[in-house]
Amino acid sequence: MELGWLLWGTAVLLLLHVLMELSPTVNFALRISFYCLLCLVSSALAAAACLLVNGGRTVKNMRIIRTVVRSFKYFFGVRFEVKGLENFKVEGPAIIVSNHQSILDMMGLMEILPDNCVQVGKKELMYMGSVGLIIYLGGVIFINRKSTSSAKMVMSEVAKTMVAENVKVWVYPEGTRNCTGDLLPFKKGAFHLAVQAQVPVIPVVYSSFTTFYNPKTKLFTSGKIKVEVLPPIETKGLTSDDVSDLTDRCFSTMRETLFRLSGRPS
């Protein structure tokens, strides 16, 4: 009986391997399913560790989460080439802005996440089971993207908190995932926040994933991601009148860097 189950199990695994080799759609579906399962299981385990070590919601839990997520790259054959980490070493708080491509961004985020840094995310993330629990425990700041007034109130409180508690805040200024190999226009919330708190903006750029990950073509293989942390952009002395120019400057710099890292003409 046990031999029969072993043979059936081996046959199923061989069939799945053959299908993955022959069909990009099957390969994509299986790898995405495994990624989601890995997120759920590792989040549950990390949540237990966070509660045992730190007792509840705190940015300190990001160290535990970072350690766990950094192991994901080995499952999917993703390699990182990172430059400019010294640019995170600014005194006091800062706003970190980066491009937002796919659900794989979490691996890129945790690969370089500095200490005492929290992210801003949509409130719907809280309802994603163990994933929602772990990002809550990590101190992620949730905003309601459907309510402009609510989001502005939250960001105003964030400005006060990050100065008082000396934390960095990570924001995706595109506002949504964008796996086109280009940037979407930036929303101004992160830049208003930086000017209001008079803290520097640190741009972070990840090369395009499209050579190894593309949901439209069902592509998901191993690959290399180039990451560059750009020099901080100071905001001291700037006012709300300067936010549009600050946003445009940051967009242009990050777009140029994205094209360079991705090996495509600007």
JOFEN-V497952 format. One record per residue. SS is DSSP state (h for helix, s for strand, l for the rest). PSI is psi as a letter, one per 30 degrees, with the letter a starting at -180 (* if undefined). D_CENTER is the distance of its C-alpha to the mean C-alpha in whole Angstrom. Layout:
ss:SS psi:PSI d_center:D_CENTER
ss:SS psi:PSI d_center:D_CENTER
This chain:
ss:l psi:e d_center:47
ss:h psi:e d_center:44
ss:h psi:e d_center:45
ss:h psi:e d_center:44
ss:h psi:e d_center:41
ss:h psi:e d_center:40
ss:h psi:e d_center:41
ss:h psi:e d_center:39
ss:h psi:e d_center:36
ss:h psi:e d_center:36
ss:h psi:e d_center:37
ss:h psi:e d_center:34
ss:h psi:e d_center:32
ss:h psi:e d_center:34
ss:h psi:e d_center:34
ss:h psi:e d_center:30
ss:h psi:e d_center:30
ss:h psi:e d_center:32
ss:h psi:e d_center:31
ss:h psi:e d_center:27
ss:h psi:e d_center:29
ss:h psi:e d_center:31
ss:l psi:j d_center:29
ss:h psi:e d_center:25
ss:h psi:e d_center:25
ss:h psi:e d_center:26
ss:h psi:e d_center:24
ss:h psi:e d_center:20
ss:h psi:e d_center:21
ss:h psi:e d_center:22
ss:h psi:e d_center:19
ss:h psi:e d_center:17
ss:h psi:e d_center:19
ss:h psi:e d_center:19
ss:h psi:e d_center:15
ss:h psi:e d_center:15
ss:h psi:e d_center:18
ss:h psi:e d_center:16
ss:h psi:e d_center:13
ss:h psi:e d_center:16
ss:h psi:e d_center:19
ss:h psi:e d_center:16
ss:h psi:e d_center:15
ss:h psi:e d_center:19
ss:h psi:e d_center:20
ss:h psi:e d_center:17
ss:h psi:e d_center:18
ss:h psi:e d_center:22
ss:h psi:e d_center:21
ss:h psi:e d_center:20
ss:h psi:e d_center:23
ss:h psi:e d_center:25
ss:h psi:e d_center:24
ss:h psi:f d_center:23
ss:l psi:f d_center:25
ss:l psi:a d_center:22
ss:l psi:j d_center:19
ss:l psi:k d_center:18
ss:l psi:f d_center:16
ss:l psi:f d_center:18
ss:h psi:f d_center:16
ss:h psi:f d_center:13
ss:h psi:e d_center:15
ss:h psi:e d_center:16
ss:h psi:e d_center:12
ss:h psi:e d_center:11
ss:h psi:e d_center:15
ss:h psi:e d_center:14
ss:h psi:f d_center:11
ss:l psi:f d_center:12
ss:l psi:f d_center:15
ss:h psi:e d_center:13
ss:h psi:f d_center:14
ss:h psi:f d_center:18
ss:h psi:e d_center:18
ss:h psi:g d_center:17
ss:l psi:h d_center:18
ss:s psi:k d_center:15
ss:s psi:k d_center:16
ss:s psi:k d_center:14
ss:s psi:j d_center:16
ss:s psi:k d_center:15
ss:s psi:k d_center:17
ss:l psi:g d_center:18
ss:h psi:f d_center:16
ss:h psi:f d_center:19
ss:h psi:f d_center:18
ss:h psi:f d_center:16
ss:l psi:i d_center:20
ss:l psi:k d_center:21
ss:l psi:k d_center:23
ss:l psi:a d_center:22
ss:l psi:l d_center:19
ss:s psi:l d_center:17
ss:s psi:k d_center:14
ss:s psi:k d_center:11
ss:s psi:k d_center:10
ss:s psi:l d_center:8
ss:l psi:l d_center:9
ss:l psi:j d_center:7
ss:l psi:e d_center:9
ss:l psi:a d_center:8
ss:l psi:f d_center:8
ss:l psi:f d_center:7
ss:h psi:f d_center:4
ss:h psi:e d_center:4
ss:h psi:e d_center:7
ss:h psi:e d_center:6
ss:h psi:e d_center:4
ss:h psi:f d_center:7
ss:h psi:e d_center:10
ss:h psi:g d_center:10
ss:l psi:k d_center:9
ss:l psi:l d_center:13
ss:l psi:l d_center:15
ss:l psi:h d_center:16
ss:s psi:k d_center:12
ss:s psi:l d_center:11
ss:s psi:l d_center:8
ss:s psi:k d_center:10
ss:s psi:l d_center:10
ss:s psi:k d_center:13
ss:h psi:f d_center:15
ss:h psi:f d_center:16
ss:h psi:f d_center:13
ss:h psi:f d_center:16
ss:h psi:g d_center:18
ss:l psi:h d_center:16
ss:h psi:b d_center:18
ss:h psi:f d_center:17
ss:h psi:e d_center:13
ss:h psi:e d_center:14
ss:h psi:e d_center:17
ss:h psi:e d_center:14
ss:h psi:f d_center:12
ss:h psi:e d_center:15
ss:h psi:f d_center:16
ss:l psi:f d_center:13
ss:l psi:g d_center:14
ss:l psi:k d_center:12
ss:s psi:k d_center:14
ss:s psi:k d_center:14
ss:s psi:l d_center:16
ss:l psi:j d_center:18
ss:l psi:f d_center:17
ss:l psi:f d_center:21
ss:l psi:j d_center:23
ss:h psi:e d_center:23
ss:h psi:e d_center:25
ss:h psi:e d_center:23
ss:h psi:e d_center:20
ss:h psi:e d_center:22
ss:h psi:e d_center:23
ss:h psi:e d_center:20
ss:h psi:e d_center:19
ss:h psi:e d_center:22
ss:h psi:e d_center:22
ss:h psi:e d_center:19
ss:h psi:e d_center:21
ss:h psi:e d_center:23
ss:h psi:e d_center:21
ss:h psi:f d_center:19
ss:h psi:e d_center:23
ss:h psi:e d_center:25
ss:h psi:g d_center:22
ss:l psi:h d_center:21
ss:l psi:l d_center:17
ss:s psi:l d_center:14
ss:s psi:k d_center:12
ss:s psi:k d_center:9
ss:s psi:k d_center:9
ss:l psi:j d_center:8
ss:l psi:f d_center:12
ss:l psi:f d_center:12
ss:l psi:f d_center:12
ss:l psi:l d_center:11
ss:l psi:k d_center:10
ss:l psi:j d_center:12
ss:l psi:h d_center:13
ss:l psi:f d_center:16
ss:l psi:g d_center:16
ss:l psi:a d_center:17
ss:l psi:k d_center:15
ss:l psi:l d_center:16
ss:l psi:k d_center:18
ss:l psi:k d_center:16
ss:l psi:l d_center:17
ss:l psi:f d_center:19
ss:h psi:e d_center:17
ss:h psi:e d_center:15
ss:h psi:e d_center:18
ss:h psi:e d_center:21
ss:h psi:e d_center:19
ss:h psi:e d_center:19
ss:h psi:e d_center:23
ss:h psi:e d_center:24
ss:h psi:f d_center:23
ss:l psi:h d_center:24
ss:l psi:l d_center:21
ss:s psi:l d_center:20
ss:s psi:k d_center:17
ss:s psi:j d_center:15
ss:s psi:k d_center:13
ss:s psi:k d_center:11
ss:s psi:k d_center:11
ss:s psi:k d_center:10
ss:l psi:l d_center:13
ss:l psi:k d_center:14
ss:l psi:f d_center:13
ss:l psi:f d_center:16
ss:l psi:f d_center:19
ss:l psi:f d_center:17
ss:s psi:j d_center:15
ss:s psi:j d_center:17
ss:l psi:e d_center:17
ss:l psi:e d_center:20
ss:l psi:g d_center:22
ss:l psi:h d_center:21
ss:s psi:k d_center:20
ss:s psi:j d_center:18
ss:l psi:a d_center:19
ss:l psi:l d_center:18
ss:s psi:l d_center:17
ss:s psi:k d_center:16
ss:s psi:k d_center:13
ss:s psi:k d_center:14
ss:s psi:k d_center:12
ss:s psi:k d_center:14
ss:s psi:j d_center:14
ss:l psi:l d_center:17
ss:l psi:k d_center:19
ss:l psi:k d_center:19
ss:s psi:j d_center:21
ss:l psi:k d_center:23
ss:l psi:g d_center:24
ss:l psi:k d_center:27
ss:l psi:f d_center:30
ss:l psi:l d_center:28
ss:l psi:a d_center:29
ss:h psi:f d_center:27
ss:h psi:f d_center:29
ss:h psi:f d_center:27
ss:h psi:e d_center:24
ss:h psi:e d_center:24
ss:h psi:e d_center:25
ss:h psi:e d_center:22
ss:h psi:e d_center:20
ss:h psi:e d_center:22
ss:h psi:e d_center:22
ss:h psi:e d_center:18
ss:h psi:e d_center:18
ss:h psi:e d_center:21
ss:h psi:e d_center:19
ss:h psi:e d_center:16
ss:h psi:e d_center:18
ss:h psi:e d_center:20
ss:h psi:e d_center:18
ss:h psi:e d_center:16
ss:h psi:e d_center:19
ss:h psi:e d_center:20
ss:h psi:e d_center:18
ss:h psi:f d_center:18
ss:l psi:h d_center:22
ss:l psi:l d_center:23
ss:l psi:k d_center:25
ss:l psi:* d_center:24
